[in-house]
Amino acid sequence: MSRPARLAVGVISAGRVGSVLGAALARAGHVVVAVSAVSDDSLRRAERLLPGVPVLAVDQVATRADLVLLAVPDDALAGLVRGLAATGSLRPGQIVVHTCGAHGVSVLRPAADLGALPLALHPAMTFTGREEDLQRMASCCVGVTADEHDEAGWSVGQALAVEMGAEPVQIPEAARPLYHAALTHGANHLATLVTECTDLLRDAGVSSAERLIAPLLSASLDNALRHGDRALTGPASRGDVATLRTHVAVLRESAPDILPGYLAMARRTARRAANAGVLRADAVPGVLSVLNEETVLNEEPAPDEEAGG
C-alpha cells in the first residue's frame, strides 16, 4: 500500500470530526492549509487542534487544497458538493473525501465528473473534538469506500486511514446504508440503553449508578463480541416468565416511557436465544405472551386491593 505524497489539506469544517481528522493528517506529515469554521465552538476547535491554520470561506478552503476533507452532516453533503463543483472550487487531480457514514462515493459524483478522486472515509468511533480523539484513532477502524473499479482509489483511501492511525475496512458502495444503520443501531442505541438504565437505578434510590453497572456492561459487551448469541442471558433468554411479569409491572408503573423499548428488546432477545439453542423452544410462547406489547400497553391497571370497601 503506497503512501500518498505530502498533501495540502483543506478541512470543511472544523466540527468534532473534521478538526480531529485534520490534526491526524497533519501529524502524518501532510499540511493543513485552510479550514472553515463558523460557530464559536468550531473556531475554538480549529485554534486548539489546527493552530496557525487560516480560517477561510468554504470555497477558498477547497481551492487551496490537494485533499478536500468534507466533514459535514449527512444531509448537507450533497448540496455542498454540488455548490463547490458549480463555483469552480474543485479541480482535476484533487482528492475529495467525505466522512459521512451513510454515503458512499456516489454523492461525490459532481467532483468526480471534474476529474477529482472521490473517497468516503468514515471513522467508526464517536468524537469529542478534543486531543484524546487522536489517541483513540489508534484503536478504531475506518470504513473506506472508493469507486468499485478504481484500484488506485481504494489504495489511496486505505493508505490515508492507516496514516491517521486507524485500521481500514473496505465497505462496498451498495453496503453503505446498511453499514451505517448497523453502527447507529449498536452505538447510538447502546448509549440510550445505558442512560435509561442509570435513570432507572437513580429512580430506585441507587447511588453510584454508573459505577454499579460499568463492570456488568463491560463484561456483557465483551461476551457478546466474543461469543455472539451464546452469550445471551437474563430472564428473556432463560424463560423466567415470572421475573418478566415483575419487570413489566414495575416499568409500567414507574417508567412507562421505557416499557415499549424493554418489551421490544426482550422479544428480540428471546427469539435470538431460541434460535441459538439457549432458550428451549417450548418456552418461547410463554415468554412472548408476557412481552406482547399490544396486550401489555392496552391492559387496564390492576385494582388497588386496599381501596374500596
C-alpha positions in Angstrom: 0.0 0.0 0.0 1.7 3.2 -1.2 1.8 6.3 1.0 0.1 9.4 -0.5 2.5 12.2 -1.2 2.6 15.1 1.1 -0.7 16.8 0.5 -2.1 20.3 1.1 -5.3 19.5 3.1 -8.4 21.7 3.3 -10.8 21.0 6.1 -14.5 21.8 5.7 -15.5 22.2 8.5 -13.9 22.2 12.0 -16.5 20.2 13.7 -15.7 17.4 16.1 -14.7 15.0 13.3 -13.1 17.5 10.8 -10.8 19.1 13.3 -9.5 15.7 14.6 -9.0 14.2 11.2 -7.3 17.3 10.0 -4.9 17.1 13.0 -4.4 13.4 12.4 -3.4 14.1 8.8 -1.1 16.9 9.9 0.5 14.5 12.4 1.1 12.1 9.5 3.1 14.7 7.6 0.5 16.4 5.5 -0.1 20.2 5.7 -3.5 21.6 6.6 -3.6 24.8 4.6 -7.0 26.1 5.4 -10.1 25.3 7.5 -13.7 26.6 7.5 -15.3 27.3 10.9 -18.4 29.3 11.6 -19.6 28.6 15.2 -17.7 29.7 18.3 -17.1 26.0 19.1 -15.7 25.3 15.7 -13.4 28.3 15.9 -12.1 27.1 19.3 -11.5 23.6 18.0 -9.6 25.0 15.0 -7.4 27.1 17.3 -6.7 24.1 19.6 -6.3 21.3 17.1 -5.2 23.2 13.9 -3.1 26.0 15.4 -2.0 28.6 12.9 -4.2 27.3 10.1 -6.1 30.2 8.4 -9.9 30.1 8.7 -11.4 30.8 5.3 -14.6 30.6 3.4 -15.6 27.2 2.2 -14.8 27.8 -1.5 -11.4 29.2 -0.6 -10.6 26.2 1.5 -11.4 23.9 -1.4 -9.3 25.9 -4.0 -6.2 25.8 -1.8 -6.3 22.1 -1.2 -4.9 18.9 -2.8 -7.1 16.9 -0.4 -10.5 18.4 0.4 -11.9 16.9 3.6 -15.7 17.4 3.8 -16.7 16.7 7.4 -20.2 18.0 7.4 -23.6 16.5 8.4 -25.0 13.8 6.1 -27.9 15.9 4.9 -25.7 18.8 4.0 -23.1 16.9 1.9 -24.8 16.6 -1.5 -25.6 20.3 -1.7 -22.1 21.2 -0.6 -20.5 19.1 -3.3 -22.8 20.5 -6.0 -22.1 24.0 -4.9 -18.3 23.5 -4.8 -18.4 22.0 -8.3 -20.7 24.7 -9.7 -18.4 27.5 -8.4 -15.2 26.1 -9.8 -13.8 25.4 -6.4 -12.8 21.8 -7.3 -10.3 20.8 -10.0 -8.9 17.6 -11.7 -6.4 15.7 -9.6 -7.8 16.7 -6.2 -8.7 14.1 -3.7 -12.2 14.8 -2.3 -13.0 12.9 0.9 -16.2 12.9 2.9 -16.6 11.4 6.4 -20.4 10.6 6.4 -21.2 7.0 7.3 -24.4 6.8 5.4 -23.0 7.8 2.0 -20.5 6.1 -0.4 -18.8 7.9 -3.3 -21.9 8.4 -5.5 -22.7 11.6 -3.6 -19.3 12.9 -4.8 -20.2 12.5 -8.5 -20.0 16.2 -9.3 -16.4 16.2 -8.0 -15.6 13.0 -9.9 -17.0 14.4 -13.1 -14.5 17.3 -12.8 -11.6 14.8 -12.5 -11.3 14.6 -8.7 -10.7 11.3 -6.9 -13.8 10.6 -4.7 -13.3 8.8 -1.4 -15.5 8.1 1.6 -13.6 7.6 4.9 -15.9 7.0 7.9 -14.2 6.6 11.3 -16.2 4.1 13.3 -15.9 5.9 16.6 -17.5 8.8 18.5 -15.7 12.1 18.6 -15.4 14.7 21.4 -13.4 17.1 19.2 -10.6 17.0 21.8 -7.0 15.9 21.7 -7.8 12.4 23.2 -9.6 11.5 20.0 -6.2 11.4 18.2 -5.1 8.6 20.6 -8.4 6.8 20.2 -7.9 6.8 16.4 -5.3 4.1 17.0 -7.9 1.6 18.2 -10.6 2.4 15.7 -11.5 1.2 12.2 -12.3 3.5 9.2 -14.9 2.4 6.7 -13.3 3.1 3.3 -15.3 3.3 0.0 -14.0 4.2 -3.4 -15.2 3.7 -6.9 -15.5 -0.1 -7.3 -13.4 -0.1 -10.5 -10.7 2.2 -9.2 -7.9 0.2 -7.6 -5.8 3.3 -7.1 -8.7 5.0 -5.2 -9.0 2.0 -2.8 -5.3 2.1 -2.2 -5.2 5.8 -1.5 -8.2 5.6 0.8 -6.7 2.7 2.8 -3.3 4.5 3.0 -4.9 7.7 4.3 -6.8 5.7 7.0 -3.5 4.0 8.1 -1.7 7.3 8.2 -4.3 8.7 10.5 -3.5 5.7 12.8 -6.7 3.6 12.1 -7.4 0.3 10.5 -9.0 0.5 7.1 -12.1 -1.7 6.3 -13.4 -1.8 2.8 -17.1 -1.0 2.6 -18.7 -1.5 -0.9 -20.8 1.4 -2.1 -24.1 -0.7 -2.1 -23.4 -1.7 1.6 -23.0 1.8 3.0 -26.7 2.4 4.1 -26.9 -1.0 5.9 -23.3 -0.5 7.3 -24.3 2.8 8.8 -27.7 1.5 10.1 -25.8 -1.2 11.9 -23.3 1.1 13.5 -26.1 3.5 14.5 -28.2 0.7 16.0 -25.3 -0.5 18.0 -23.5 2.6 19.2 -26.3 5.2 19.4 -28.9 2.9 20.8 -26.4 1.4 23.3 -25.9 4.9 24.7 -29.7 5.2 25.0 -30.0 1.9 26.8 -27.2 2.8 29.2 -28.6 6.2 30.1 -32.1 4.7 30.6 -30.6 2.1 32.9 -28.8 4.7 35.0 -32.0 6.7 35.2 -34.0 3.7 36.5 -31.3 3.0 39.1 -31.4 6.6 40.3 -35.2 6.5 40.4 -34.9 3.3 42.6 -32.7 5.3 45.0 -29.4 3.5 44.0 -26.3 5.7 44.4 -23.3 5.5 42.1 -25.4 4.0 39.3 -22.6 4.3 36.7 -20.1 2.6 39.0 -22.5 -0.1 39.7 -23.2 -1.1 36.1 -19.9 -0.4 34.4 -18.3 -3.8 35.1 -21.6 -5.6 34.2 -22.0 -3.7 30.9 -18.3 -4.1 30.0 -18.5 -7.9 30.6 -21.7 -8.1 28.6 -20.2 -6.3 25.6 -17.1 -8.4 25.8 -19.0 -11.6 25.9 -21.3 -10.6 23.1 -18.4 -9.8 20.8 -16.6 -13.0 21.7 -19.5 -15.4 21.8 -22.4 -13.9 19.9 -25.9 -15.2 20.8 -24.4 -17.9 23.0 -23.6 -15.0 25.4 -27.3 -14.1 25.8 -28.5 -14.1 29.4 -31.3 -12.7 31.6 -34.9 -13.7 32.1 -36.0 -13.5 28.4 -33.3 -15.9 27.3 -33.8 -18.2 30.3 -37.6 -18.4 30.1 -38.2 -16.8 33.5 -41.8 -15.7 32.9 -42.5 -14.7 36.5 -39.5 -12.3 36.5 -40.5 -10.9 33.2 -44.0 -10.2 34.6 -42.5 -8.4 37.5 -40.3 -6.3 35.2 -43.3 -5.4 33.0 -45.4 -4.4 36.0 -42.8 -2.2 37.7 -41.8 -0.5 34.5 -45.5 0.1 33.6 -45.9 1.8 37.0 -42.6 3.6 37.3 -41.2 4.2 33.8 -44.0 3.8 31.2 -41.9 5.6 28.6 -39.2 3.0 28.8 -41.6 0.0 28.8 -42.1 -0.3 25.0 -38.3 -0.4 24.4 -37.9 -3.0 27.1 -40.6 -5.2 25.6 -39.2 -4.9 22.1 -35.6 -5.7 23.1 -36.8 -8.6 25.4 -38.7 -10.1 22.5 -35.7 -9.9 20.2 -33.6 -11.4 22.9 -36.0 -14.3 23.4 -36.1 -15.1 19.6 -32.4 -14.9 19.2 -31.9 -17.1 22.3 -34.3 -19.6 20.9 -32.5 -19.7 17.5 -29.2 -20.2 19.2 -30.5 -23.0 21.4 -30.1 -21.0 24.6 -33.9 -20.8 25.2 -35.9 -24.0 25.0 -38.4 -23.9 22.0 -41.3 -24.9 24.2 -40.6 -21.9 26.5 -40.9 -19.3 23.7 -44.7 -18.9 23.5 -44.9 -18.3 27.2 -42.1 -15.7 27.2 -43.6 -13.9 24.1 -47.1 -13.8 25.6 -45.8 -11.8 28.6 -43.9 -9.5 26.3 -46.8 -8.8 23.9 -46.7 -5.1 23.5 -50.2 -4.6 22.4 -51.6 -6.6 25.3 -49.3 -5.0 27.9 -49.8 -1.4 26.8 -53.6 -1.7 26.5 -54.1 -3.6 29.7 -56.1 -2.0 32.5 -54.1 -1.3 35.6 -54.6 -3.8 38.4 -57.1 -2.6 41.0 -55.8 -1.3 44.3 -56.5 -4.0 46.8 -56.5 -1.6 49.7 -59.1 0.7 48.1 -62.8 0.5 48.3 -64.9 -1.2 50.9 
